[in-house]
Amino acid sequence: MKKTNISGTGDKRNVNPDWFTGKTWMKVLSEKIKAKDQDIYHVHFEKGSRTKLHQHNGNQILVGVKGKGSLEVFKKSGTSKNNFKIKKIERISLNEGDMVHIPAKTLHTHGSIDKKKEFSHIAINILPKKNAIYKTEWYESDFKTKVSKII
């Protein structure tokens, strides 16, 4: 067993800026506690920052830690892998303490909803099967009607 604390800014890692709309950083908690069946992150979104559209090959759980955020779920239409239409089908507000389960292969985005306030959450990425690699596919989109490419 290994104990750690998510508070403070130590062990901060920058994230790939191609995957976010603004300034975002994270801590990899699963490494700290030696978790093997899931990847666990504390993700901090600066004011108005959010993820770009993406989907995972395994389930994901988000737990709101600070501020207000949202999860938006989209439906894909068309057969192209990297250039297709999208439609927002659900928007879920995320407040401190809220938890949400995102099934594998669900097209979504999440992050801060307020240009004046920060948001952070714990993301638990559950491996699709034992010893598998958790994969995320990222997309460039207008967040409204279309995806233009895989990032």
Buried (B, 14 or more C-beta within 10 A) or exposed (E): EEEEEBEEEEBEEEBEEEBBBBBBBBBEBBBBEEBEEBBBBBBBBBBBBBBBBBBBBBBBBBBBBBBBBBBBBBEBEEEEEEEBBBEBEEEBEBEBEBEBEBEEEBBBBBBBBEEEBBBBBBBBBBBBEEEEEBEEBBBBBEBEEBBEEEB
